[in-house]
Amino acid sequence: MSIPIPPDSHFPIQNLPYGIFSTRDNPTPRAATRLGDTVIDLAVLDAAGHFGKPYGFFADASLNRFMAAGREIWREIRQRLTDLLSDGQAKLPPTTLIPIHEALMHLPAQIGDYTDFYASREHATNVGIMFRGRENALMPNWLHLPVGYHGRASSVVVDGAEIIRPRGQVARKDAPPEFTATRQLDFELEMGFFVGPGNPLGQPIPVETAGEHIFGMVLLNDWSARDIQAWEYQPLGPFLAKNFATAISPWVVSMEALTPFRVPGPKQDPEPLAYLKPASVFGVDIHLEVSLQSAQMTAPQVISRSNMKHLYWSMEQMLAHHTITGCNLRPGDLCGTGTISAPNEDGYGSLLELTWRGEKPIQLPGGEMRTFLQDGDTLTLSGFCRGDGFRVGFGEVRGRVLP
């Protein structure tokens, strides 16, 4: 049977992402790929021998064992799927094909650890100007290493999760701090990437081979409570302001699908130290978009457009730095790029920047204004790479704010 592919679909034959799904008829989570608006059950394909030999891991409730299998297996599976689904003609039993509206998507991996980086020079500069002034915008270390911190893996959620407004301590002028719900709830436009094969404890991943350890990418929204963060972050960094929710899109786009969209990264000056200096630094040309819809609006409004190609530090440099101490990464570990802000003001990756710390409110239809997110707001990130007559995309990651 033929699988239709809408012209603007994020999921043509050139993509073939991976995810974990279940259905009402079969509530067991298992692996799938997606073509257009059709989910293809990989556990059924594997059991029926369509991959030549049984792998077994597609029946798992996570992609971890598939991620651990390594690039040679990833390429074999991708090539076999491309052959099976070429030209939109699925040589498959109809029982393997599920309409997307019947699929319940789950987290794609069992995430053991989550690390968030701070790799956008534009974002770091904007935040530095706000809090330290233009002369001291970048901290002295920023151009020498990919700054990062360890996040909370247990609160990583998938697209569609409802975000309960967090509470914590907020500073007050000339008074003790108050315990209150955050008044400055924000999003952060990021990309996430999953670790495939890890590294043994004590053995760093060289920057030259770091790409072999990256399975694929997702959209990532690192929800943030700015007023809680401002009070708590010194001297150890964000804690409660970040640990309540990090949302990712459900479909992991493989690095094989993204390879045609790798582009040279920004010039790095000063030159990084040797362990961070590959022959070439490459980013990914991913068009990113943020939309906001209040409870009163009938349709979302785009509030930011950015692109991952603006990141100063590459994913390979992030992994090399992460492991230079011998820190061991494991299959399914998640890394975030940090907020991705474009050089232009309408491409900033957070409300903190878009409204310049609340000084320039965003105008919404019906007279509503926003400096930070209000209860009932739905925030959506989307992203895609633009090919010749097709898109390789990530779908969306949405979240609605609850009191």
C-alpha positions as CSV (number, residue, x, y, z in Angstrom):
1,M,0.0,0.0,0.0
2,S,1.1,3.6,-0.6
3,I,1.9,5.9,2.4
4,P,1.0,9.5,1.5
5,I,3.5,12.1,2.4
6,P,2.1,15.7,2.6
7,P,4.4,18.2,0.8
8,D,5.3,20.0,4.0
9,S,5.7,16.9,6.1
10,H,8.6,16.8,8.6
11,F,8.8,13.0,8.0
12,P,9.6,12.1,4.4
13,I,11.6,9.1,3.3
14,Q,14.8,11.1,3.9
15,N,14.1,11.3,7.6
16,L,12.9,8.0,9.1
17,P,13.2,9.0,12.8
18,Y,12.9,6.7,15.8
19,G,10.5,6.8,18.7
20,I,8.6,4.8,21.3
21,F,4.9,4.4,21.0
22,S,1.9,2.4,22.1
23,T,-1.8,2.2,21.1
24,R,-5.1,1.6,22.8
25,D,-5.3,-1.9,21.2
26,N,-1.7,-2.7,22.2
27,P,-0.6,-0.7,25.2
28,T,3.0,-2.2,25.3
29,P,5.5,0.5,24.5
30,R,7.8,-0.4,21.5
31,A,9.9,1.2,18.8
32,A,8.7,2.8,15.6
33,T,9.7,4.9,12.8
34,R,7.5,7.5,11.0
35,L,6.7,8.2,7.4
36,G,4.3,11.1,6.8
37,D,1.5,10.7,9.2
38,T,2.0,6.9,9.5
39,V,3.7,5.2,12.4
40,I,5.5,2.0,11.4
41,D,5.9,-0.7,14.1
42,L,9.5,-1.8,14.1
43,A,8.9,-4.6,16.7
44,V,6.6,-6.3,14.2
45,L,9.0,-5.8,11.3
46,D,11.8,-7.2,13.4
47,A,9.8,-10.3,14.5
48,A,8.7,-10.9,10.9
49,G,12.4,-11.0,9.7
50,H,12.3,-7.8,7.7
51,F,15.8,-6.8,8.9
52,G,17.4,-10.0,7.8
53,K,18.3,-11.1,11.3
54,P,16.4,-10.5,14.6
55,Y,17.7,-7.7,16.7
56,G,15.2,-7.9,19.6
57,F,15.7,-4.4,20.9
58,F,12.8,-2.9,18.9
59,A,10.4,-4.6,21.3
60,D,12.0,-2.7,24.2
61,A,10.2,0.2,25.9
62,S,13.1,2.4,25.1
63,L,15.7,2.9,22.3
64,N,18.6,2.5,24.7
65,R,19.8,-0.9,23.3
66,F,19.4,0.4,19.8
67,M,21.4,3.5,20.7
68,A,24.1,1.3,22.2
69,A,24.5,-0.8,19.1
70,G,26.6,1.7,17.3
71,R,26.8,3.4,13.9
72,E,27.3,0.3,11.7
73,I,24.0,-1.2,13.0
74,W,22.2,2.2,12.8
75,R,23.2,2.5,9.1
76,E,22.1,-1.1,8.4
77,I,18.7,-0.5,9.9
78,R,18.3,2.8,8.1
79,Q,19.2,1.4,4.7
80,R,16.8,-1.6,5.2
81,L,14.0,0.8,6.1
82,T,14.7,3.0,3.1
83,D,14.6,0.0,0.8
84,L,11.3,-1.2,2.3
85,L,9.7,2.2,2.2
86,S,11.2,3.7,-0.9
87,D,9.0,5.9,-3.1
88,G,6.3,5.7,-0.4
89,Q,5.4,2.1,-1.4
90,A,5.3,0.1,1.7
91,K,5.9,-3.6,1.0
92,L,4.6,-4.3,4.5
93,P,1.5,-5.9,6.1
94,P,-1.1,-3.3,7.0
95,T,-0.9,-4.4,10.6
96,T,2.5,-2.7,10.9
97,L,1.1,0.7,9.8
98,I,-0.7,2.9,12.4
99,P,-2.1,6.4,11.8
100,I,-0.3,8.9,13.9
101,H,-3.5,10.0,15.7
102,E,-3.8,6.5,17.1
103,A,-0.3,6.4,18.5
104,L,0.6,7.5,22.1
105,M,4.2,8.7,22.1
106,H,6.5,8.0,25.1
107,L,9.9,9.2,26.1
108,P,12.3,7.7,23.5
109,A,14.9,6.6,26.0
110,Q,15.5,5.7,29.6
111,I,17.6,8.8,30.4
112,G,20.2,8.1,33.0
113,D,21.8,11.5,33.0
114,Y,21.0,14.9,31.5
115,T,23.5,17.6,30.9
116,D,22.7,21.1,29.7
117,F,25.3,23.3,27.9
118,Y,25.4,27.1,27.3
119,A,26.7,27.0,23.7
120,S,25.2,30.1,22.1
121,R,27.4,33.1,22.1
122,E,24.4,35.4,21.3
123,H,22.4,34.1,24.2
124,A,25.3,34.2,26.7
125,T,26.1,37.7,25.5
126,N,22.6,38.9,25.9
127,V,22.2,37.5,29.4
128,G,25.6,38.9,30.3
129,I,24.7,42.4,29.2
130,M,21.5,42.3,31.2
131,F,23.2,41.3,34.4
132,R,26.8,42.5,34.2
133,G,26.9,45.2,31.5
134,R,28.2,45.2,27.9
135,E,31.9,45.4,28.9
136,N,31.6,42.1,31.0
137,A,29.0,40.3,29.0
138,L,30.9,37.1,28.5
139,M,32.6,35.4,31.5
140,P,36.4,34.9,31.1
141,N,36.0,31.2,30.5
142,W,33.2,31.3,27.9
143,L,35.4,31.4,24.7
144,H,37.7,28.7,26.0
145,L,35.3,25.8,26.9
146,P,31.7,24.7,26.5
147,V,30.1,25.8,29.8
148,G,27.5,23.3,31.1
149,Y,25.8,21.9,34.2
150,H,24.2,18.6,35.3
151,G,20.4,18.7,35.0
152,R,17.7,16.5,36.4
153,A,16.9,13.5,34.2
154,S,13.8,12.4,36.2
155,S,11.8,15.4,35.1
156,V,12.4,15.1,31.4
157,V,9.0,14.9,29.8
158,V,7.7,14.4,26.3
159,D,5.7,16.6,24.0
160,G,2.2,17.5,25.3
161,A,3.1,17.5,29.0
162,E,1.4,20.0,31.2
163,I,3.8,22.2,33.1
164,I,2.8,23.1,36.7
165,R,4.1,26.5,37.7
166,P,6.9,25.9,40.2
167,R,7.3,27.5,43.6
168,G,10.4,28.5,45.4
169,Q,12.2,31.4,47.1
170,V,12.3,34.7,45.3
171,A,14.4,37.7,46.4
172,R,12.8,41.0,47.6
173,K,14.4,44.3,47.9
174,D,15.3,45.3,51.5
175,A,13.3,42.3,52.8
176,P,13.8,38.5,53.4
177,P,13.0,36.3,50.4
178,E,9.4,35.1,49.9
179,F,8.2,31.7,49.1
180,T,5.9,32.0,46.1
181,A,5.0,30.7,42.6
182,T,7.4,32.0,40.0
183,R,6.3,35.2,38.3
184,Q,8.9,34.8,35.6
185,L,8.2,31.4,34.0
186,D,10.2,31.1,30.7
187,F,11.1,28.8,27.9
188,E,14.5,28.0,26.4
189,L,14.7,27.1,22.7
190,E,17.3,24.3,22.6
191,M,18.2,21.1,20.7
192,G,19.0,17.9,22.5
193,F,21.1,15.0,21.4
194,F,21.2,11.5,22.7
195,V,24.4,9.5,23.4
196,G,24.7,6.2,21.6
197,P,27.7,4.1,22.6
198,G,29.2,5.5,25.8
199,N,32.8,5.4,27.1
200,P,34.4,3.5,30.0
201,L,35.1,5.5,33.2
202,G,38.5,7.1,32.9
203,Q,38.6,7.1,29.1
204,P,37.7,10.4,27.5
205,I,36.0,10.6,24.1
206,P,38.4,12.3,21.6
207,V,36.8,15.2,19.7
208,E,37.8,13.6,16.4
209,T,35.6,10.5,17.1
210,A,32.9,12.2,19.2
211,G,30.4,12.0,16.4
212,E,30.4,8.2,16.5
213,H,28.8,8.6,20.0
214,I,25.9,10.7,18.9
215,F,22.7,8.8,18.0
216,G,20.4,11.6,17.0
217,M,18.6,14.8,18.0
218,V,15.3,16.1,19.4
219,L,13.8,19.5,20.1
220,L,14.3,20.5,23.7
221,N,12.6,23.1,25.9
222,D,14.3,23.7,29.2
223,W,11.6,25.4,31.2
224,S,13.0,28.0,33.5
225,A,11.9,30.0,36.5
226,R,13.9,33.2,36.2
227,D,13.1,34.9,39.5
228,I,13.9,31.7,41.4
229,Q,17.1,31.3,39.5
230,A,18.3,34.8,40.1
231,W,18.2,34.2,43.9
232,E,19.5,30.7,44.0
233,Y,22.2,30.4,41.3
234,Q,25.2,31.8,43.1
235,P,27.6,30.2,43.6
236,L,26.6,26.8,42.2
237,G,24.2,27.6,39.4
238,P,20.6,26.8,38.7
239,F,18.7,24.2,40.8
240,L,15.0,24.5,41.5
241,A,14.7,27.0,38.6
242,K,15.4,24.2,36.1
243,N,14.6,20.9,37.8
244,F,10.8,20.9,37.5
245,A,10.5,20.1,33.7
246,T,12.6,19.7,30.6
247,A,10.5,18.8,27.5
248,I,11.6,17.0,24.4
249,S,10.0,16.0,21.1
250,P,9.2,12.3,20.8
251,W,10.9,11.5,17.5
252,V,14.7,11.2,17.5
253,V,16.1,12.2,14.1
254,S,19.2,10.2,13.4
255,M,22.6,11.9,12.6
256,E,22.6,10.0,9.3
257,A,19.4,11.9,8.3
258,L,21.0,15.2,9.5
259,T,24.4,14.7,7.9
260,P,23.5,16.5,4.6
261,F,22.6,19.6,6.7
262,R,25.9,19.9,8.6
263,V,27.4,23.3,8.0
264,P,30.6,25.1,9.1
265,G,30.3,26.6,12.6
266,P,31.3,30.2,13.6
267,K,35.0,31.0,13.7
268,Q,36.3,30.2,17.1
269,D,38.7,32.9,18.4
270,P,40.8,32.3,20.4
271,E,41.6,28.8,19.1
272,P,40.4,26.1,21.5
273,L,42.9,24.0,23.4
274,A,44.0,20.9,21.5
275,Y,41.5,18.5,23.1
276,L,38.6,20.7,21.8
277,K,40.1,21.4,18.4
278,P,38.9,19.1,15.6
279,A,40.0,19.5,12.0
280,S,36.7,21.3,11.3
281,V,33.9,22.5,13.5
282,F,30.4,21.8,12.2
283,G,26.9,22.8,13.3
284,V,23.5,21.8,11.9
285,D,21.3,24.0,9.7
286,I,18.0,23.5,11.6
287,H,15.3,26.2,11.2
288,L,13.7,26.7,14.6
289,E,10.5,28.4,15.5
290,V,8.7,29.3,18.8
291,S,4.9,29.9,19.0
292,L,2.8,31.1,21.9
293,Q,-0.9,30.7,22.3
294,S,-2.8,32.1,25.3
295,A,-6.1,30.6,26.6
296,Q,-7.9,33.5,24.9
297,M,-6.3,33.1,21.4
298,T,-7.7,30.9,18.6
299,A,-4.4,30.2,17.0
300,P,-0.7,30.4,18.0
301,Q,1.5,33.4,17.2
302,V,5.2,32.9,16.2
303,I,7.4,34.9,18.6
304,S,10.9,33.8,17.6
305,R,12.7,32.2,14.6
306,S,16.3,31.0,15.1
307,N,18.7,28.4,13.7
308,M,21.0,25.9,15.3
309,K,23.8,26.8,12.9
310,H,24.5,29.9,15.1
311,L,25.8,27.8,18.0
312,Y,29.4,28.6,18.9
313,W,30.4,25.2,20.3
314,S,29.6,22.0,18.4
315,M,28.1,18.8,19.8
316,E,31.4,17.0,19.3
317,Q,33.2,19.6,21.3
318,M,30.5,19.4,24.1
319,L,31.0,15.6,24.3
320,A,34.8,15.9,24.3
321,H,34.8,18.4,27.1
322,H,32.2,16.5,29.1
323,T,34.4,13.4,29.1
324,I,37.9,14.9,29.3
325,T,38.0,14.1,33.0
326,G,37.1,10.5,32.2
327,C,33.4,11.0,33.0
328,N,31.6,8.0,31.6
329,L,28.6,8.6,29.4
330,R,26.0,5.9,28.8
331,P,23.5,5.0,26.0
332,G,20.4,7.2,26.3
333,D,22.1,10.0,28.2
334,L,20.7,13.4,27.0
335,C,22.6,16.6,26.3
336,G,21.1,20.0,25.7
337,T,22.8,22.7,23.6
338,G,21.6,25.5,25.8
339,T,19.4,28.3,24.5
340,I,19.8,28.9,20.8
341,S,19.6,32.6,20.0
342,A,20.0,34.2,16.6
343,P,22.0,37.4,16.1
344,N,18.7,39.3,15.4
345,E,16.3,40.4,18.1
346,D,13.3,38.4,16.7
347,G,15.4,35.3,16.9
348,Y,16.2,35.3,20.6
349,G,15.6,31.9,22.2
350,S,13.9,32.9,25.5
351,L,11.4,35.5,26.8
352,L,14.1,36.8,29.1
353,E,15.8,38.1,25.9
354,L,12.8,38.7,23.7
355,T,11.3,41.1,26.2
356,W,14.7,42.2,27.5
357,R,14.1,41.2,31.1
358,G,10.5,42.4,30.9
359,E,11.2,45.9,29.5
360,K,9.7,45.2,26.0
361,P,6.5,43.2,26.4
362,I,5.3,41.0,23.5
363,Q,2.0,42.1,21.9
364,L,-0.5,39.3,21.4
365,P,-3.9,39.4,19.6
366,G,-6.8,40.9,21.6
367,G,-4.6,43.3,23.5
368,E,-2.8,40.8,25.6
369,M,0.8,41.4,26.5
370,R,3.5,39.0,27.7
371,T,6.8,39.5,29.5
372,F,6.8,35.9,30.9
373,L,4.4,33.0,30.6
374,Q,1.0,33.1,32.2
375,D,-1.2,30.2,33.3
376,G,-3.1,28.7,30.4
377,D,-0.4,29.6,27.8
378,T,0.8,26.9,25.4
379,L,4.3,27.2,24.2
380,T,5.4,25.2,21.1
381,L,8.8,24.6,19.6
382,S,9.2,23.3,16.1
383,G,12.2,22.7,13.8
384,F,13.2,21.3,10.4
385,C,16.1,21.1,7.9
386,R,15.3,22.3,4.4
387,G,16.2,19.9,1.6
388,D,15.6,20.2,-2.1
389,G,11.9,19.8,-2.2
390,F,11.6,18.2,1.2
391,R,12.0,18.8,4.9
392,V,13.7,16.7,7.5
393,G,12.0,17.8,10.7
394,F,11.4,17.1,14.3
395,G,7.7,17.8,14.6
396,E,6.9,19.8,17.7
397,V,7.3,19.9,21.5
398,R,4.4,21.6,23.2
399,G,3.7,22.4,26.8
400,R,0.7,24.1,28.5
401,V,1.2,26.0,31.8
402,L,-1.0,25.1,34.7
403,P,-1.3,27.0,38.0
